[in-house]
Amino acid sequence: MGVFDARDIYRVAMRIEENGSSFYRFAAQIATDEETKDTFAYLADEEEKHRGTFETFLSKMDPDDLTEIYAGEYAAYLHEYVDGKLVFSEEQMKQEISSVTDTAAAIEFAIRREMDSILYYHEIRRFVPQSQHENMDHIIDEERKHFQTLSAMKKHQR
């Protein structure tokens, strides 16, 4: 098992956001109405902004900025995500995207991934420097808004 440094938290988050943006761009292509296309395009842009935010965090983070309750907690946690459970992972997306053939399926997929993102960001928050907690809270709130937007879309589809 490799060793992570504290900056890997943000590298993983950046990957989540990149893959989320790619998915939303795909979803916009398969959407049949302009409002849905626009919403998916907006969500893709938002994910790209989040990626930039994490990139900024990464550039300011010292590799020693890490808080653990017990030795190895951080590495064990990230390994679990990296080893196949990563939100919006490329492999998972390729596998699941084959079943996303319409807007309803895209919304369902995105809702699950936004909830997974919220959970991941909430969990990693305790591993990042205190000075970045407010920014992490902002990202979490943004992901919750995405979830709400998608939930409203789902209700509208019925």
DSSP file (Angstrom, degrees, kcal/mol; ACC not computed):
  #  RESIDUE AA STRUCTURE BP1 BP2  ACC     N-H-->O    O-->H-N    N-H-->O    O-->H-N    TCO  KAPPA ALPHA  PHI   PSI    X-CA   Y-CA   Z-CA
    1    1 A M              0   0    0      0, 0.0    78,-0.0     0, 0.0     2,-0.0   0.000 360.0 360.0 360.0 129.3    0.0    0.0    0.0
    2    2 A G        -     0   0    0      1,-0.1     2,-0.5    73,-0.1    77,-0.1  -0.216 360.0-112.9 -73.5 168.7    1.4    3.4   -1.0
    3    3 A V        -     0   0    0     -2,-0.0     2,-0.2     0, 0.0    -1,-0.1  -0.896  25.0-148.7-107.2 132.6    1.6    6.4    1.3
    4    4 A F        -     0   0    0     -2,-0.5     2,-0.3     2,-0.0    71,-0.1  -0.618   4.9-143.5 -90.0 154.3   -0.5    9.5    0.7
    5    5 A D    >   -     0   0    0     -2,-0.2     3,-2.5    70,-0.0     4,-0.3  -0.798  36.1 -99.5-108.1 167.2    0.5   12.9    1.6
    6    6 A A  T >  S+     0   0    0     57,-1.0     3,-1.3    -2,-0.3     4,-0.4   0.757 118.2  67.5 -58.2 -26.8   -2.1   15.4    2.9
    7    7 A R  T >> S+     0   0    0      1,-0.3     4,-1.7     2,-0.2     3,-0.7   0.683  80.3  79.1 -69.0 -15.7   -2.4   17.0   -0.6
    8    8 A D  H <> S+     0   0    0     -3,-2.5     4,-2.7     1,-0.2     5,-0.3   0.792  80.0  69.0 -63.3 -26.1   -4.0   13.8   -1.9
    9    9 A I  H <> S+     0   0    0     -3,-1.3     4,-1.9    -4,-0.3    -1,-0.2   0.938 106.3  38.9 -54.0 -46.8   -7.3   14.9   -0.3
   10   10 A Y  H <> S+     0   0    0     -3,-0.7     4,-2.6    -4,-0.4    -1,-0.2   0.812 111.0  57.4 -78.3 -29.9   -7.5   17.7   -2.8
   11   11 A R  H  X S+     0   0    0     -4,-1.7     4,-1.9     2,-0.2    -1,-0.2   0.920 109.8  46.1 -64.0 -41.9   -6.2   15.7   -5.7
   12   12 A V  H  X S+     0   0    0     -4,-2.7     4,-2.3     2,-0.2    -2,-0.2   0.928 112.6  50.4 -64.3 -45.0   -9.0   13.2   -5.1
   13   13 A A  H  X S+     0   0    0     -4,-1.9     4,-2.2    -5,-0.3    -2,-0.2   0.895 108.4  52.5 -61.0 -40.5  -11.6   16.0   -4.8
   14   14 A M  H  X S+     0   0    0     -4,-2.6     4,-2.5     1,-0.2    -1,-0.2   0.903 109.2  49.8 -62.1 -40.3  -10.3   17.5   -8.1
   15   15 A R  H  X S+     0   0    0     -4,-1.9     4,-2.6     2,-0.2     5,-0.2   0.901 108.2  53.2 -65.6 -40.6  -10.8   14.2   -9.8
   16   16 A I  H  X S+     0   0    0     -4,-2.3     4,-2.2     1,-0.2    -2,-0.2   0.934 111.9  45.5 -57.7 -46.5  -14.3   13.9   -8.5
   17   17 A E  H  X S+     0   0    0     -4,-2.2     4,-2.5     2,-0.2    -2,-0.2   0.883 111.2  51.9 -68.3 -39.5  -15.1   17.3   -9.8
   18   18 A E  H  X S+     0   0    0     -4,-2.5     4,-2.2     2,-0.2    -1,-0.2   0.940 113.2  44.5 -60.7 -47.3  -13.5   16.6  -13.2
   19   19 A N  H  X S+     0   0    0     -4,-2.6     4,-2.3     1,-0.2    -2,-0.2   0.862 111.8  53.5 -67.9 -34.8  -15.5   13.4  -13.7
   20   20 A G  H  X S+     0   0    0     -4,-2.2     4,-2.5    -5,-0.2    -1,-0.2   0.925 108.8  49.1 -63.0 -44.5  -18.7   15.2  -12.5
   21   21 A S  H  X S+     0   0    0     -4,-2.5     4,-2.1     1,-0.2    -2,-0.2   0.918 110.3  50.9 -61.0 -44.2  -18.2   17.9  -15.1
   22   22 A S  H  X S+     0   0    0     -4,-2.2     4,-2.1     1,-0.2    -1,-0.2   0.915 110.6  49.5 -60.2 -43.2  -17.7   15.3  -17.8
   23   23 A F  H  X S+     0   0    0     -4,-2.3     4,-3.0     1,-0.2    -2,-0.2   0.936 109.8  50.1 -62.9 -45.6  -20.8   13.4  -16.8
   24   24 A Y  H  X S+     0   0    0     -4,-2.5     4,-2.2     1,-0.2    -1,-0.2   0.853 108.7  52.7 -64.3 -33.2  -22.9   16.6  -16.8
   25   25 A R  H  X S+     0   0    0     -4,-2.1     4,-1.4     2,-0.2    -1,-0.2   0.909 111.2  47.2 -66.2 -40.8  -21.7   17.5  -20.2
   26   26 A F  H  X S+     0   0    0     -4,-2.1     4,-1.5     2,-0.2     3,-0.4   0.934 110.8  51.8 -62.2 -46.1  -22.7   14.0  -21.4
   27   27 A A  H  X S+     0   0    0     -4,-3.0     4,-1.3     1,-0.2    -2,-0.2   0.875 105.9  54.8 -60.8 -38.0  -26.1   14.4  -19.7
   28   28 A A  H  < S+     0   0    0     -4,-2.2    -1,-0.2     1,-0.2    -2,-0.2   0.855 105.4  54.3 -63.2 -34.0  -26.6   17.7  -21.5
   29   29 A Q  H  < S+     0   0    0     -4,-1.4    -1,-0.2    -3,-0.4    -2,-0.2   0.845 112.4  41.6 -69.2 -33.6  -26.0   16.0  -24.8
   30   30 A I  H  < S+     0   0    0     -4,-1.5    73,-0.3    -3,-0.2    -1,-0.2   0.607  89.5 108.5 -92.0 -10.6  -28.7   13.4  -24.2
   31   31 A A     <  -     0   0    0     -4,-1.3    -3,-0.0    -5,-0.2    71,-0.0  -0.356  57.5-153.3 -65.3 146.3  -31.3   15.7  -22.7
   32   32 A T  S    S+     0   0    0     -2,-0.0     2,-0.3     5,-0.0    -1,-0.1   0.637  70.3  57.1-100.0 -16.0  -34.2   16.4  -25.0
   33   33 A D  S  > S-     0   0    0      1,-0.1     4,-2.3     0, 0.0     5,-0.2  -0.885  78.3-125.5-119.8 153.8  -35.4   19.8  -23.8
   34   34 A E  H  > S+     0   0    0     -2,-0.3     4,-2.9     1,-0.2     5,-0.2   0.855 107.1  56.0 -64.0 -38.7  -33.4   23.1  -23.6
   35   35 A E  H  > S+     0   0    0      2,-0.2     4,-2.1     1,-0.2    -1,-0.2   0.922 111.3  44.2 -61.9 -43.2  -34.1   23.8  -20.0
   36   36 A T  H  > S+     0   0    0      2,-0.2     4,-2.6     1,-0.2     5,-0.2   0.912 112.8  51.7 -67.8 -43.1  -32.7   20.4  -18.9
   37   37 A K  H  X S+     0   0    0     -4,-2.3     4,-2.4     1,-0.2    -2,-0.2   0.931 111.3  48.3 -56.5 -46.1  -29.7   20.8  -21.3
   38   38 A D  H  X S+     0   0    0     -4,-2.9     4,-2.5     2,-0.2    -1,-0.2   0.883 110.4  50.9 -64.1 -39.3  -29.0   24.2  -19.7
   39   39 A T  H  X S+     0   0    0     -4,-2.1     4,-2.5     2,-0.2    -2,-0.2   0.929 111.7  46.6 -65.8 -44.8  -29.3   22.9  -16.2
   40   40 A F  H  X S+     0   0    0     -4,-2.6     4,-2.3     2,-0.2    -2,-0.2   0.903 112.5  50.4 -64.1 -39.6  -26.8   20.1  -16.9
   41   41 A A  H  X S+     0   0    0     -4,-2.4     4,-2.2    -5,-0.2    -2,-0.2   0.908 110.2  50.7 -63.4 -41.2  -24.5   22.5  -18.6
   42   42 A Y  H  X S+     0   0    0     -4,-2.5     4,-2.4     2,-0.2    -2,-0.2   0.928 109.9  49.6 -60.4 -45.9  -24.7   24.8  -15.6
   43   43 A L  H  X S+     0   0    0     -4,-2.5     4,-2.3     1,-0.2    -2,-0.2   0.881 108.7  53.2 -63.0 -37.8  -23.9   21.9  -13.2
   44   44 A A  H  X S+     0   0    0     -4,-2.3     4,-1.9     2,-0.2    -1,-0.2   0.929 109.6  48.3 -61.2 -44.5  -20.9   21.0  -15.4
   45   45 A D  H  X S+     0   0    0     -4,-2.2     4,-2.0     1,-0.2    -2,-0.2   0.896 109.7  52.7 -62.3 -40.2  -19.6   24.6  -15.1
   46   46 A E  H  X S+     0   0    0     -4,-2.4     4,-2.4     1,-0.2    -1,-0.2   0.904 107.1  51.7 -62.7 -41.9  -20.2   24.5  -11.3
   47   47 A E  H  X S+     0   0    0     -4,-2.3     4,-2.3     1,-0.2    -1,-0.2   0.886 108.1  52.5 -62.7 -37.8  -18.1   21.3  -11.0
   48   48 A E  H  X S+     0   0    0     -4,-1.9     4,-2.0     2,-0.2    -1,-0.2   0.885 108.0  50.9 -65.2 -37.8  -15.3   22.9  -13.0
   49   49 A K  H  X S+     0   0    0     -4,-2.0     4,-2.1     2,-0.2    -2,-0.2   0.916 109.2  51.1 -63.4 -42.7  -15.4   25.9  -10.5
   50   50 A H  H  X S+     0   0    0     -4,-2.4     4,-2.6     1,-0.2     5,-0.2   0.903 106.6  54.4 -61.5 -40.7  -15.2   23.4   -7.6
   51   51 A R  H  X S+     0   0    0     -4,-2.3     4,-2.2     1,-0.2    -1,-0.2   0.927 108.2  49.4 -58.3 -44.3  -12.2   21.8   -9.3
   52   52 A G  H  X S+     0   0    0     -4,-2.0     4,-2.0     2,-0.2    -1,-0.2   0.872 108.5  53.2 -62.2 -37.9  -10.5   25.2   -9.4
   53   53 A T  H  X S+     0   0    0     -4,-2.1     4,-2.4     2,-0.2    -2,-0.2   0.930 110.3  46.7 -63.0 -45.3  -11.3   25.8   -5.8
   54   54 A F  H  X S+     0   0    0     -4,-2.6     4,-2.7     1,-0.2    -2,-0.2   0.858 108.8  55.7 -66.0 -34.1   -9.7   22.5   -4.8
   55   55 A E  H  X S+     0   0    0     -4,-2.2     4,-2.0    -5,-0.2    -1,-0.2   0.899 108.2  48.5 -63.2 -39.9   -6.7   23.3   -7.0
   56   56 A T  H  X S+     0   0    0     -4,-2.0     4,-1.1     2,-0.2    -2,-0.2   0.926 110.8  50.3 -64.6 -45.1   -6.3   26.6   -5.1
   57   57 A F  H >X S+     0   0    0     -4,-2.4     3,-0.8     1,-0.2     4,-0.7   0.933 109.9  52.0 -56.2 -46.0   -6.5   24.7   -1.7
   58   58 A L  H >< S+     0   0    0     -4,-2.7     3,-1.1     1,-0.3    -1,-0.2   0.895 105.1  54.3 -59.2 -42.4   -3.9   22.3   -3.0
   59   59 A S  H 3< S+     0   0    0     -4,-2.0    -1,-0.3     1,-0.2    -2,-0.2   0.754 113.3  43.1 -66.1 -22.2   -1.5   25.0   -3.9
   60   60 A K  H << S+     0   0    0     -4,-1.1     2,-0.4    -3,-0.8    -1,-0.2   0.450  92.7 104.8-100.0  -2.6   -1.8   26.5   -0.4
   61   61 A M    <<  -     0   0    0     -3,-1.1   -54,-0.1    -4,-0.7    67,-0.0  -0.667  60.6-143.8 -92.6 132.1   -1.5   23.2    1.5
   62   62 A D    >   -     0   0    0     -2,-0.4     3,-2.6     1,-0.1    -2,-0.1  -0.725  22.4-125.9 -83.5 136.0    1.5   22.0    3.4
   63   63 A P  T 3  S+     0   0    0      0, 0.0   -57,-1.0     0, 0.0    -1,-0.1   0.737 111.9  56.7 -56.9 -20.9    2.0   18.2    3.2
   64   64 A D  T 3  S+     0   0    0    -59,-0.1     2,-1.8     1,-0.1    -3,-0.0   0.463  75.2 106.6 -90.6  -0.2    2.2   18.2    6.9
   65   65 A D    <   +     0   0    0     -3,-2.6     2,-0.4     2,-0.0    -1,-0.1  -0.575  51.9 126.3 -77.9  83.5   -1.2   19.8    7.3
   66   66 A L        -     0   0    0     -2,-1.8     2,-0.5    62,-0.1    62,-0.1  -0.993  44.2-161.1-147.3 132.6   -3.0   16.7    8.4
   67   67 A T        +     0   0    0     60,-0.7     2,-0.4    -2,-0.4    -2,-0.0  -0.969  18.5 172.3-117.4 120.9   -5.1   15.9   11.4
   68   68 A E        -     0   0    0     -2,-0.5     3,-0.1     1,-0.1    -2,-0.0  -0.959  32.9-151.3-126.9 146.3   -5.6   12.3   12.4
   69   69 A I  S    S+     0   0    0     -2,-0.4     2,-0.3     1,-0.3    -1,-0.1   0.855  92.2  11.4 -78.7 -38.5   -7.2   10.7   15.4
   70   70 A Y  S >  S-     0   0    0      0, 0.0     3,-2.1     0, 0.0     4,-0.3  -0.975  98.9 -84.5-137.5 153.7   -5.0    7.6   15.0
   71   71 A A  T 3  S+     0   0    0     -2,-0.3    -2,-0.0     1,-0.3     0, 0.0  -0.316 114.3  15.1 -59.0 129.0   -1.9    7.0   13.0
   72   72 A G  T 3> S+     0   0    0     -2,-0.0     4,-2.5     4,-0.0    -1,-0.3   0.353  87.5 119.0  90.3  -5.5   -2.8    5.9    9.4
   73   73 A E  H <> S+     0   0    0     -3,-2.1     4,-2.3     1,-0.2     5,-0.2   0.935  76.5  47.5 -57.5 -48.4   -6.4    6.9    9.6
   74   74 A Y  H  > S+     0   0    0     -4,-0.3     4,-2.5     1,-0.2     5,-0.2   0.933 113.1  46.3 -61.0 -50.5   -6.1    9.4    6.8
   75   75 A A  H  > S+     0   0    0      1,-0.2     4,-2.5     2,-0.2    -1,-0.2   0.903 112.4  51.0 -62.4 -41.9   -4.3    7.0    4.4
   76   76 A A  H  X S+     0   0    0     -4,-2.5     4,-1.7     2,-0.2    -1,-0.2   0.911 110.9  49.3 -62.0 -42.1   -6.7    4.1    5.1
   77   77 A Y  H  X S+     0   0    0     -4,-2.3     4,-1.3    -5,-0.2    -2,-0.2   0.943 113.7  44.0 -63.9 -48.9   -9.6    6.4    4.4
   78   78 A L  H  X S+     0   0    0     -4,-2.5     4,-3.0     1,-0.2     5,-0.3   0.877 108.3  58.2 -67.2 -36.4   -8.3    7.7    1.1
   79   79 A H  H  X S+     0   0    0     -4,-2.5     4,-2.7    -5,-0.2    -1,-0.2   0.904 102.3  55.9 -58.8 -39.6   -7.2    4.2    0.0
   80   80 A E  H  <>S+     0   0    0     -4,-1.7     5,-0.8     1,-0.2    -1,-0.2   0.909 112.4  41.6 -59.8 -42.3  -10.7    3.0    0.4
   81   81 A Y  I >X>S+     0   0    0     -4,-1.3     5,-1.0     1,-0.2     4,-0.7   0.916 116.5  47.1 -71.1 -43.4  -11.9    5.8   -2.0
   82   82 A V  I 3<5S+     0   0    0     -4,-3.0     2,-1.4     1,-0.3    -2,-0.2   0.857  99.8  70.2 -69.0 -33.9   -9.1    5.4   -4.5
   83   83 A D  I 3<5S-     0   0    0     -4,-2.7    -1,-0.3    -5,-0.3    -2,-0.1  -0.216 134.0 -56.7 -83.2  47.2   -9.4    1.6   -4.6
   84   84 A G  I <45S+     0   0    0     -2,-1.4    -2,-0.2    -3,-0.5    -1,-0.1   0.359 121.9  85.0 107.1  -5.8  -12.7    1.6   -6.5
   85   85 A K  I  << +     0   0    0     -5,-0.8    -3,-0.2    -4,-0.7    -4,-0.1   0.274  54.6 136.1-110.7  11.9  -15.1    3.6   -4.4
   86   86 A L    > < -     0   0    0     -5,-1.0     3,-1.6    -4,-0.1     6,-0.1  -0.369  62.0-111.4 -64.6 131.5  -14.2    7.0   -5.7
   87   87 A V  T 3  S+     0   0    0      1,-0.3   -68,-0.1    29,-0.1   -67,-0.1  -0.420 100.0   1.9 -61.6 133.1  -17.2    9.2   -6.4
   88   88 A F  T 3  S+     0   0    0      1,-0.2    -1,-0.3    -2,-0.1   -65,-0.1   0.826  90.6 178.2  56.7  34.9  -17.5    9.8  -10.1
   89   89 A S    <>  -     0   0    0     -3,-1.6     4,-2.9     1,-0.1     5,-0.2  -0.355  37.1-121.1 -66.4 151.3  -14.5    7.5  -10.8
   90   90 A E  H  > S+     0   0    0      2,-0.2     4,-2.6     1,-0.2     5,-0.2   0.927 111.5  46.5 -59.1 -47.6  -13.7    7.1  -14.5
   91   91 A E  H  > S+     0   0    0      1,-0.2     4,-2.1     2,-0.2    -1,-0.2   0.928 115.0  46.1 -63.6 -45.3  -14.1    3.3  -14.5
   92   92 A Q  H  > S+     0   0    0      1,-0.2     4,-3.0     2,-0.2     5,-0.3   0.906 112.4  51.7 -63.5 -41.1  -17.4    3.5  -12.5
   93   93 A M  H  X S+     0   0    0     -4,-2.9     4,-2.9     1,-0.2    -2,-0.2   0.924 108.7  49.8 -63.6 -44.0  -18.7    6.2  -14.8
   94   94 A K  H  X S+     0   0    0     -4,-2.6     4,-0.7    -5,-0.2    -1,-0.2   0.914 114.6  45.4 -60.0 -42.4  -17.9    4.2  -17.9
   95   95 A Q  H  < S+     0   0    0     -4,-2.1     3,-0.5    -5,-0.2     4,-0.2   0.940 120.8  37.0 -67.4 -47.8  -19.7    1.2  -16.5
   96   96 A E  H >< S+     0   0    0     -4,-3.0     3,-1.7     1,-0.2     4,-0.4   0.789 104.1  69.4 -77.8 -27.7  -22.7    3.0  -15.3
   97   97 A I  H >< S+     0   0    0     -4,-2.9     3,-1.3    -5,-0.3    -1,-0.2   0.779  85.6  70.1 -64.9 -24.6  -23.0    5.5  -18.1
   98   98 A S  T 3< S+     0   0    0     -4,-0.7    -1,-0.3    -3,-0.5    -2,-0.2   0.782 100.1  48.1 -62.8 -24.6  -24.0    2.7  -20.4
   99   99 A S  T <  S+     0   0    0     -3,-1.7     2,-1.2    -4,-0.2    -1,-0.3   0.500  90.2  90.7 -92.3  -4.0  -27.3    2.5  -18.5
  100  100 A V    <   +     0   0    0     -3,-1.3    -1,-0.1    -4,-0.4     3,-0.1  -0.754  42.1 139.9 -93.8  94.3  -27.8    6.3  -18.8
  101  101 A T        +     0   0    0     -2,-1.2     2,-0.3     1,-0.1    -1,-0.2   0.451  62.1  27.6-115.7  -5.0  -29.7    6.6  -22.0
  102  102 A D  S  > S-     0   0    0     -3,-0.2     4,-2.1     1,-0.1     5,-0.2  -0.917  87.6 -93.8-148.7 175.4  -32.2    9.3  -21.1
  103  103 A T  H  > S+     0   0    0     -2,-0.3     4,-2.7   -73,-0.3     5,-0.2   0.886 118.8  55.4 -61.7 -41.9  -32.7   12.3  -18.8
  104  104 A A  H  > S+     0   0    0      1,-0.2     4,-2.2     2,-0.2    -1,-0.2   0.919 110.4  45.1 -59.9 -44.4  -34.4   10.4  -16.1
  105  105 A A  H  > S+     0   0    0      2,-0.2     4,-2.5     1,-0.2    -1,-0.2   0.878 112.0  52.9 -66.7 -37.4  -31.5    7.9  -15.8
  106  106 A A  H  X S+     0   0    0     -4,-2.1     4,-2.6     2,-0.2    -2,-0.2   0.909 109.3  49.0 -64.1 -41.8  -29.0   10.8  -15.9
  107  107 A I  H  X S+     0   0    0     -4,-2.7     4,-2.7     2,-0.2    -2,-0.2   0.933 111.5  48.9 -63.5 -46.2  -30.8   12.6  -13.0
  108  108 A E  H  X S+     0   0    0     -4,-2.2     4,-2.0     2,-0.2    -2,-0.2   0.927 113.1  47.4 -59.1 -46.3  -30.9    9.4  -10.9
  109  109 A F  H  X S+     0   0    0     -4,-2.5     4,-2.1     1,-0.2    -1,-0.2   0.936 113.6  47.7 -60.8 -47.2  -27.2    8.8  -11.5
  110  110 A A  H  X S+     0   0    0     -4,-2.6     4,-2.7     1,-0.2     5,-0.2   0.875 107.7  55.0 -65.2 -39.0  -26.3   12.4  -10.7
  111  111 A I  H  X S+     0   0    0     -4,-2.7     4,-2.2     2,-0.2    -1,-0.2   0.935 109.5  47.5 -59.6 -46.4  -28.4   12.5   -7.5
  112  112 A R  H  X S+     0   0    0     -4,-2.0     4,-2.1     1,-0.2    -2,-0.2   0.919 114.0  47.1 -61.0 -43.4  -26.5    9.4   -6.2
  113  113 A R  H  X S+     0   0    0     -4,-2.1     4,-2.4     2,-0.2    -2,-0.2   0.856 109.5  52.6 -70.9 -34.9  -23.1   10.9   -7.1
  114  114 A E  H  X S+     0   0    0     -4,-2.7     4,-2.5     2,-0.2    -1,-0.2   0.912 110.4  48.7 -65.5 -40.6  -23.9   14.3   -5.6
  115  115 A M  H  X S+     0   0    0     -4,-2.2     4,-2.3    -5,-0.2    -2,-0.2   0.911 111.2  49.9 -64.4 -40.7  -24.9   12.6   -2.3
  116  116 A D  H  X S+     0   0    0     -4,-2.1     4,-2.6     2,-0.2    -2,-0.2   0.894 110.5  50.7 -62.7 -39.4  -21.7   10.6   -2.4
  117  117 A S  H  X S+     0   0    0     -4,-2.4     4,-3.0     2,-0.2     5,-0.3   0.927 108.5  51.3 -63.9 -44.9  -19.7   13.8   -3.0
  118  118 A I  H  X S+     0   0    0     -4,-2.5     4,-2.4     1,-0.2     5,-0.2   0.931 112.2  47.1 -57.3 -46.7  -21.4   15.5    0.0
  119  119 A L  H  X S+     0   0    0     -4,-2.3     4,-2.4     2,-0.2    -2,-0.2   0.933 113.0  48.3 -62.1 -46.6  -20.5   12.6    2.2
  120  120 A Y  H  X S+     0   0    0     -4,-2.6     4,-2.7     1,-0.2     5,-0.2   0.945 114.1  45.2 -60.2 -49.6  -16.9   12.5    1.0
  121  121 A Y  H  X S+     0   0    0     -4,-3.0     4,-1.2     1,-0.2    -1,-0.2   0.881 112.7  51.5 -65.1 -37.3  -16.4   16.2    1.4
  122  122 A H  H  < S+     0   0    0     -4,-2.4     4,-0.5    -5,-0.3    -1,-0.2   0.916 113.1  45.8 -63.5 -41.6  -18.0   16.2    4.8
  123  123 A E  H >< S+     0   0    0     -4,-2.4     3,-0.8     1,-0.2    -2,-0.2   0.898 113.3  47.0 -69.8 -41.5  -15.8   13.3    5.9
  124  124 A I  H >X S+     0   0    0     -4,-2.7     3,-2.2     1,-0.2     4,-0.8   0.696  90.3  85.5 -76.6 -15.5  -12.5   14.7    4.6
  125  125 A R  G >< S+     0   0    0     -4,-1.2     3,-0.9     1,-0.3    -1,-0.2   0.860  85.3  55.8 -52.1 -38.3  -13.3   18.1    6.1
  126  126 A R  G <4 S+     0   0    0     -3,-0.8    -1,-0.3    -4,-0.5    -2,-0.2   0.650 103.3  55.9 -73.4 -12.3  -11.8   17.0    9.4
  127  127 A F  G <4 S+     0   0    0     -3,-2.2   -60,-0.7    -4,-0.2    -1,-0.2   0.608  94.7  80.1 -92.0 -13.0   -8.5   16.1    7.7
  128  128 A V  S << S-     0   0    0     -3,-0.9   -62,-0.1    -4,-0.8     5,-0.1  -0.550  96.5 -80.4 -94.8 160.5   -7.9   19.5    6.2
  129  129 A P    >   -     0   0    0      0, 0.0     3,-2.5     0, 0.0     4,-0.3  -0.238  37.5-119.5 -58.4 144.2   -6.4   22.5    8.0
  130  130 A Q  G >  S+     0   0    0      1,-0.3     3,-1.7     2,-0.2     4,-0.5   0.836 112.0  66.7 -51.3 -36.8   -8.9   24.5   10.1
  131  131 A S  G 3  S+     0   0    0      1,-0.3    -1,-0.3     2,-0.1     4,-0.2   0.677 102.4  47.3 -62.5 -16.7   -8.2   27.5    8.0
  132  132 A Q  G <> S+     0   0    0     -3,-2.5     4,-2.3     1,-0.1    -1,-0.3   0.391  83.4  94.2-105.2   1.7   -9.9   25.7    5.0
  133  133 A H  H <> S+     0   0    0     -3,-1.7     4,-2.8    -4,-0.3     5,-0.2   0.902  83.6  52.1 -62.1 -41.9  -13.0   24.5    6.9
  134  134 A E  H  > S+     0   0    0     -4,-0.5     4,-1.8     1,-0.2    -1,-0.2   0.911 111.2  47.6 -62.6 -40.8  -15.1   27.5    5.8
  135  135 A N  H  > S+     0   0    0     -4,-0.2     4,-2.0     2,-0.2    -1,-0.2   0.891 111.3  50.7 -65.9 -39.5  -14.2   26.9    2.2
  136  136 A M  H  X S+     0   0    0     -4,-2.3     4,-2.7     1,-0.2    -2,-0.2   0.913 107.8  53.4 -63.4 -41.7  -15.0   23.2    2.5
  137  137 A D  H  X S+     0   0    0     -4,-2.8     4,-2.6     1,-0.2    -1,-0.2   0.882 106.7  53.1 -60.0 -37.6  -18.4   24.1    4.0
  138  138 A H  H  X S+     0   0    0     -4,-1.8     4,-2.3     2,-0.2    -1,-0.2   0.925 109.2  47.7 -63.5 -44.6  -19.0   26.3    1.0
  139  139 A I  H  X S+     0   0    0     -4,-2.0     4,-2.5     2,-0.2    -2,-0.2   0.922 111.3  51.1 -62.3 -43.9  -18.3   23.4   -1.4
  140  140 A I  H  X S+     0   0    0     -4,-2.7     4,-2.2     1,-0.2    -2,-0.2   0.923 110.0  49.9 -59.4 -44.5  -20.5   21.1    0.6
  141  141 A D  H  X S+     0   0    0     -4,-2.6     4,-2.0     1,-0.2    -1,-0.2   0.889 109.6  51.7 -61.6 -39.1  -23.3   23.7    0.5
  142  142 A E  H  X S+     0   0    0     -4,-2.3     4,-2.0     2,-0.2    -2,-0.2   0.917 108.9  49.8 -63.5 -43.0  -22.8   23.9   -3.3
  143  143 A E  H  X S+     0   0    0     -4,-2.5     4,-2.3     1,-0.2    -1,-0.2   0.873 108.5  53.6 -64.7 -36.0  -23.1   20.2   -3.7
  144  144 A R  H  X S+     0   0    0     -4,-2.2     4,-2.5     2,-0.2    -1,-0.2   0.892 106.5  52.4 -63.4 -39.2  -26.3   20.2   -1.6
  145  145 A K  H  X S+     0   0    0     -4,-2.0     4,-2.7     2,-0.2    -2,-0.2   0.895 107.5  52.0 -63.2 -38.9  -27.7   22.8   -4.0
  146  146 A H  H  X S+     0   0    0     -4,-2.0     4,-2.7     2,-0.2     5,-0.2   0.933 109.0  50.2 -61.1 -44.8  -26.8   20.5   -6.9
  147  147 A F  H  X S+     0   0    0     -4,-2.3     4,-2.6     1,-0.2    -2,-0.2   0.923 111.6  48.2 -58.1 -45.3  -28.7   17.7   -5.2
  148  148 A Q  H  X S+     0   0    0     -4,-2.5     4,-2.3     2,-0.2    -2,-0.2   0.901 110.9  50.7 -63.5 -41.3  -31.7   20.0   -4.6
  149  149 A T  H  X S+     0   0    0     -4,-2.7     4,-2.2     1,-0.2    -2,-0.2   0.934 113.0  45.7 -60.9 -46.3  -31.6   21.1   -8.3
  150  150 A L  H  X S+     0   0    0     -4,-2.7     4,-2.5     2,-0.2    -2,-0.2   0.885 110.9  52.9 -66.1 -39.0  -31.5   17.5   -9.4
  151  151 A S  H  X S+     0   0    0     -4,-2.6     4,-2.2    -5,-0.2    -1,-0.2   0.901 109.4  49.2 -63.1 -40.5  -34.3   16.5   -7.0
  152  152 A A  H  X S+     0   0    0     -4,-2.3     4,-2.2     2,-0.2    -2,-0.2   0.897 110.1  51.4 -64.5 -40.2  -36.5   19.3   -8.4
  153  153 A M  H  X S+     0   0    0     -4,-2.2     4,-1.7     1,-0.2    -2,-0.2   0.918 108.5  51.8 -61.3 -42.1  -35.7   18.1  -11.9
  154  154 A K  H  X S+     0   0    0     -4,-2.5     4,-0.9     1,-0.2    -2,-0.2   0.917 110.1  48.0 -61.7 -44.3  -36.7   14.6  -11.0
  155  155 A K  H >< S+     0   0    0     -4,-2.2     3,-0.6     1,-0.2    -1,-0.2   0.889 110.4  52.3 -63.4 -38.5  -40.1   15.8   -9.5
  156  156 A H  H 3< S+     0   0    0     -4,-2.2    -1,-0.2     1,-0.2    -2,-0.2   0.813 103.6  58.9 -66.9 -30.0  -40.7   17.8  -12.7
  157  157 A Q  H 3<        0   0    0     -4,-1.7    -1,-0.2     1,-0.2    -2,-0.2   0.764 360.0 360.0 -70.5 -26.7  -40.0   14.7  -14.8
  158  158 A R    <<        0   0    0     -4,-0.9    -1,-0.2    -3,-0.6    -2,-0.1   0.509 360.0 360.0 -66.1 360.0  -42.8   12.7  -13.2
